[in-house]
């Protein structure tokens, strides 16, 4: 069939279906358990003079140290799960355009790529910054139809998700998996992991039950060495 005979239509796919197909209940359990361990770990680190001193001496500085340690703990716990094969995803760190900040990307090839963000609340997607805006792609599925209205081609687009959590508590006050709308400060769909806790708890799932393993600047630096080629 000649490509000139085709008509390309943009047909939106359900954001809820796309998210839940990409991150199933088993993975939701693991993600939320990682967040809970990370928050406990961050709190323990801040109340341990030796641990907090290590982070200060590593060049992190004392500005917003507690928030920074909490985000680092979340990233480390998620990377640990991926390394152990308990989350069926991959991860890498990318530089922002100014090359002065590395951020974590969790991805499943052909399905999604996701940033992990500490936010003041979960009512809206994370604050718009250039690197997150550059990661955000249109939520759409492309169907190519021929003149007889027969599906000729199906292309599934790698979508952008956010895992947003917060804020300044010993346990996560909120935790959302969601798809932010492009050029908007609204969600196309979000899943509240905290409110979904009863459902998640009913699933038979092996999660880490012991106390969180301490994190060190060296461990975090090792994860950051896995850089994205994108």
Helices and strands as residue ranges (DSSP letters): G 3-5, E 7-11, H 15-22, H 25-46, H 49-55, I 56-60, H 65-84, E 90-95, E 102-108, E 112-118, H 130-135, E 141-145, E 151-155, E 159-166, E 174-180, E 187-192, H 197-201, H 217-224
